[in-house]
Structure formats: structure tokens, C-alpha cells
């Protein structure tokens, strides 16, 4: 019996050594990086700007592909269904943290491993340049005068535009006709073409268009002015009651299958941490109007839990969702 046991030990050690060697060589081929939103939106722009820095740090190639649809459910579900070998990444945003409370899916980001939370952005209420409204108070007055006549751009239940709309409705009814797009990019194109009247957008996706006069900002979803948009009032000036839901913002991050080998998780986390910290990318985020986060592991988990708590409970209070967060184990903020 003992002889058999000792004979097996070198084989086990050899197998472990082989596994470590294989993972040490990671990545040996191109990594599929799935963006669950359409081309041209904030998430797409951030990820395509960051990826060259990641490739340099990781020593491998990222193949970016868009799989939009279902408020990012399609792309996220695809990544969850792939082999946990580190060769499929999700380059996403905040939306999955709301899936359970919205009834869109039973999972949230706890089903994945947070490689890196890159940065956070604020939201902006934007319209076309020659619209008759010059502030949020004007927009609210127009909506009240003719309920349901204004056309708002959305991106599906749980997306940034719809979440901001829910927060507004928690304070004062904003009855609109909603048109759904695959993300910021297609929504902005429709807004510039006057196919819709306004759209809540991430500052990252529309700041330069506002600066260039191709879009007009009516308000920033904040209690304070934002340095990147001088002269634009915070939404709390027209809607003081919304302050209880603020500060709030969208965020971007990178995730991998939860069962991915630990050494691969750490290699990905290290590469992304260094890439996000690169001075050139930090300058990109600042110019984009975004706040750097660069969180992973337990720090990322704490951030995700707090964001989920604040957002889910504010939406429930606004009657934008019917499922009580506490039935899902989401604690009050």
C-alpha cells in the first residue's frame, strides 16, 4: 500500500508542475473580449482605448467583439457560458448588478470574477443643439404641459437612461415616449438627427459633442456642477428631491468566469491594474470626464455591493421595479 502511495507522488507533482507551467505561459493565444453594447458608446470607447495598454502588459492579443442586446444580458450570458480558462473576458458596465431586481436574469456580477473596475462616470441629460429647452426645468415644464409627447432615448430596462428616468420619476413624474437603442452611440446619432428629443447619457459618451455644439446639455445628474461642463446646472437645482439618490454614476469594468484558475485571474488583474494606471490612459479618463477606480478583488466586490444597494433601493422606492431588494438579499444602503 505504501509503495503504491509513494509511486503516485512523483506523478502528482509532475501533473501539478505541468499545470503551473501551462498557466505561466498564459496567454498562448488571442483572448476574446466581449463588449455587450453597440459600437460607438461609452463602454465601447473606454474598452477600445484601454485594450492596447492591456495587450502590452499582458503580452497577448485581445480580440474585441460586440454582442449587444437585452441590456447586456446577451453578452454577459455568453461569457458565463464559456470555458473558465481565461480566454473569454467581459468588458462591461454597471447593468448586471440590477438584473435580479429587474427580473432580467437571476445572476449579477457575483457570478463572475472582477478583474478590474476601471472608472466611474456621471450622467448628463442631453438634447439637440437648437431644442427649445435650456435647462432641466424647461424640459420638465414641457413634459408636464403635454404628457407623453416628448421622445426619450433609452437603452433597455436597467440601462443608464432608464435608471436616471426612474430616479426622476421618484421625485416628479416625467411621462415620455421611450425609444430603445443598442447603446449610447446609436442613441446619440438619433438625438443629433432629432429623431428623439432628449436622452440621459454618460458624460464620457457626449462631452466632446457638447463642447463642439453638436449636443446641448440640460443638466448633470449630480448635486454639484461638473468642471468638464461649465455652466451646466446640476439636476438637483430643478429637482431638489433627487439629491437623496445622489451621488450616482455608471461604471466600467472587466470580468472573467468565476471558476478561472487563480493564477490566471491574478495575471489578468495585474495587467489591467497596470494598464489602467498608465499615465496616457489616466489622461484619457480625465479628458472623458471620468473618475478612475482601478479596483479588483475584495475592493471591487465592496464597490459593487454598495452600488447595487443604492441603485436597487432607489428604483424600488421610485416604483420602477416591483421586486423588493431585501427578498434578494440586497441590504439597504
WOHU-V354720 format. One record per residue. N is the residue number from 0. SS is DSSP state (alpha for helix, beta for strand, coil for the rest). Layout:
n=N ss=SS
n=N ss=SS
//
This chain:
n=0 ss=coil
n=1 ss=alpha
n=2 ss=alpha
n=3 ss=alpha
n=4 ss=alpha
n=5 ss=alpha
n=6 ss=alpha
n=7 ss=alpha
n=8 ss=alpha
n=9 ss=alpha
n=10 ss=alpha
n=11 ss=alpha
n=12 ss=alpha
n=13 ss=alpha
n=14 ss=alpha
n=15 ss=alpha
n=16 ss=alpha
n=17 ss=alpha
n=18 ss=alpha
n=19 ss=alpha
n=20 ss=alpha
n=21 ss=alpha
n=22 ss=alpha
n=23 ss=alpha
n=24 ss=coil
n=25 ss=coil
n=26 ss=coil
n=27 ss=coil
n=28 ss=coil
n=29 ss=coil
n=30 ss=beta
n=31 ss=beta
n=32 ss=beta
n=33 ss=beta
n=34 ss=beta
n=35 ss=coil
n=36 ss=coil
n=37 ss=coil
n=38 ss=coil
n=39 ss=coil
n=40 ss=coil
n=41 ss=alpha
n=42 ss=alpha
n=43 ss=alpha
n=44 ss=alpha
n=45 ss=alpha
n=46 ss=alpha
n=47 ss=alpha
n=48 ss=alpha
n=49 ss=alpha
n=50 ss=alpha
n=51 ss=alpha
n=52 ss=alpha
n=53 ss=alpha
n=54 ss=alpha
n=55 ss=alpha
n=56 ss=alpha
n=57 ss=alpha
n=58 ss=coil
n=59 ss=coil
n=60 ss=coil
n=61 ss=beta
n=62 ss=beta
n=63 ss=beta
n=64 ss=beta
n=65 ss=beta
n=66 ss=coil
n=67 ss=coil
n=68 ss=coil
n=69 ss=coil
n=70 ss=coil
n=71 ss=coil
n=72 ss=alpha
n=73 ss=alpha
n=74 ss=alpha
n=75 ss=alpha
n=76 ss=alpha
n=77 ss=alpha
n=78 ss=alpha
n=79 ss=alpha
n=80 ss=coil
n=81 ss=coil
n=82 ss=coil
n=83 ss=coil
n=84 ss=coil
n=85 ss=coil
n=86 ss=coil
n=87 ss=beta
n=88 ss=beta
n=89 ss=beta
n=90 ss=beta
n=91 ss=beta
n=92 ss=beta
n=93 ss=coil
n=94 ss=alpha
n=95 ss=alpha
n=96 ss=alpha
n=97 ss=alpha
n=98 ss=alpha
n=99 ss=alpha
n=100 ss=alpha
n=101 ss=alpha
n=102 ss=coil
n=103 ss=coil
n=104 ss=coil
n=105 ss=coil
n=106 ss=coil
n=107 ss=coil
n=108 ss=alpha
n=109 ss=alpha
n=110 ss=alpha
n=111 ss=beta
n=112 ss=beta
n=113 ss=beta
n=114 ss=beta
n=115 ss=beta
n=116 ss=beta
n=117 ss=beta
n=118 ss=beta
n=119 ss=beta
n=120 ss=beta
n=121 ss=coil
n=122 ss=beta
n=123 ss=beta
n=124 ss=beta
n=125 ss=beta
n=126 ss=beta
n=127 ss=coil
n=128 ss=coil
n=129 ss=coil
n=130 ss=coil
n=131 ss=coil
n=132 ss=coil
n=133 ss=coil
n=134 ss=coil
n=135 ss=alpha
n=136 ss=alpha
n=137 ss=alpha
n=138 ss=alpha
n=139 ss=alpha
n=140 ss=alpha
n=141 ss=alpha
n=142 ss=alpha
n=143 ss=alpha
n=144 ss=alpha
n=145 ss=coil
n=146 ss=coil
n=147 ss=coil
n=148 ss=coil
n=149 ss=coil
n=150 ss=beta
n=151 ss=beta
n=152 ss=beta
n=153 ss=beta
n=154 ss=coil
n=155 ss=coil
n=156 ss=coil
n=157 ss=coil
n=158 ss=coil
n=159 ss=alpha
n=160 ss=alpha
n=161 ss=alpha
n=162 ss=alpha
n=163 ss=alpha
n=164 ss=alpha
n=165 ss=alpha
n=166 ss=alpha
n=167 ss=alpha
n=168 ss=alpha
n=169 ss=coil
n=170 ss=coil
n=171 ss=coil
n=172 ss=coil
n=173 ss=coil
n=174 ss=coil
n=175 ss=coil
n=176 ss=beta
n=177 ss=beta
n=178 ss=beta
n=179 ss=beta
n=180 ss=coil
n=181 ss=coil
n=182 ss=coil
n=183 ss=alpha
n=184 ss=alpha
n=185 ss=alpha
n=186 ss=alpha
n=187 ss=alpha
n=188 ss=alpha
n=189 ss=alpha
n=190 ss=alpha
n=191 ss=alpha
n=192 ss=coil
n=193 ss=coil
n=194 ss=coil
n=195 ss=coil
n=196 ss=coil
n=197 ss=beta
n=198 ss=beta
n=199 ss=beta
n=200 ss=beta
n=201 ss=beta
n=202 ss=alpha
n=203 ss=alpha
n=204 ss=alpha
n=205 ss=alpha
n=206 ss=alpha
n=207 ss=alpha
n=208 ss=alpha
n=209 ss=alpha
n=210 ss=alpha
n=211 ss=coil
n=212 ss=coil
n=213 ss=coil
n=214 ss=coil
n=215 ss=beta
n=216 ss=beta
n=217 ss=beta
n=218 ss=beta
n=219 ss=beta
n=220 ss=coil
n=221 ss=coil
n=222 ss=coil
n=223 ss=coil
n=224 ss=coil
n=225 ss=coil
n=226 ss=alpha
n=227 ss=alpha
n=228 ss=alpha
n=229 ss=coil
n=230 ss=coil
n=231 ss=coil
n=232 ss=coil
n=233 ss=beta
n=234 ss=alpha
n=235 ss=alpha
n=236 ss=alpha
n=237 ss=coil
n=238 ss=coil
n=239 ss=alpha
n=240 ss=alpha
n=241 ss=alpha
n=242 ss=alpha
n=243 ss=alpha
n=244 ss=alpha
n=245 ss=coil
n=246 ss=coil
n=247 ss=coil
n=248 ss=coil
n=249 ss=beta
n=250 ss=beta
n=251 ss=beta
n=252 ss=beta
n=253 ss=beta
n=254 ss=beta
n=255 ss=beta
n=256 ss=beta
n=257 ss=coil
n=258 ss=coil
n=259 ss=coil
n=260 ss=coil
n=261 ss=alpha
n=262 ss=alpha
n=263 ss=alpha
n=264 ss=alpha
n=265 ss=alpha
n=266 ss=alpha
n=267 ss=alpha
n=268 ss=alpha
n=269 ss=alpha
n=270 ss=alpha
n=271 ss=alpha
n=272 ss=alpha
n=273 ss=alpha
n=274 ss=alpha
n=275 ss=alpha
n=276 ss=alpha
n=277 ss=coil
n=278 ss=alpha
n=279 ss=alpha
n=280 ss=alpha
n=281 ss=alpha
n=282 ss=alpha
n=283 ss=alpha
n=284 ss=alpha
n=285 ss=alpha
n=286 ss=alpha
n=287 ss=alpha
n=288 ss=coil
n=289 ss=coil
n=290 ss=beta
n=291 ss=beta
n=292 ss=beta
n=293 ss=beta
n=294 ss=beta
n=295 ss=coil
n=296 ss=alpha
n=297 ss=alpha
n=298 ss=alpha
n=299 ss=alpha
n=300 ss=alpha
n=301 ss=alpha
n=302 ss=alpha
n=303 ss=alpha
n=304 ss=alpha
n=305 ss=alpha
n=306 ss=alpha
n=307 ss=alpha
n=308 ss=alpha
n=309 ss=alpha
n=310 ss=alpha
n=311 ss=alpha
n=312 ss=alpha
n=313 ss=alpha
n=314 ss=alpha
n=315 ss=alpha
n=316 ss=alpha
n=317 ss=coil
n=318 ss=coil
n=319 ss=coil
n=320 ss=coil
n=321 ss=coil
n=322 ss=coil
n=323 ss=coil
n=324 ss=alpha
n=325 ss=alpha
n=326 ss=alpha
n=327 ss=alpha
n=328 ss=coil
n=329 ss=coil
n=330 ss=coil
n=331 ss=coil
n=332 ss=coil
//
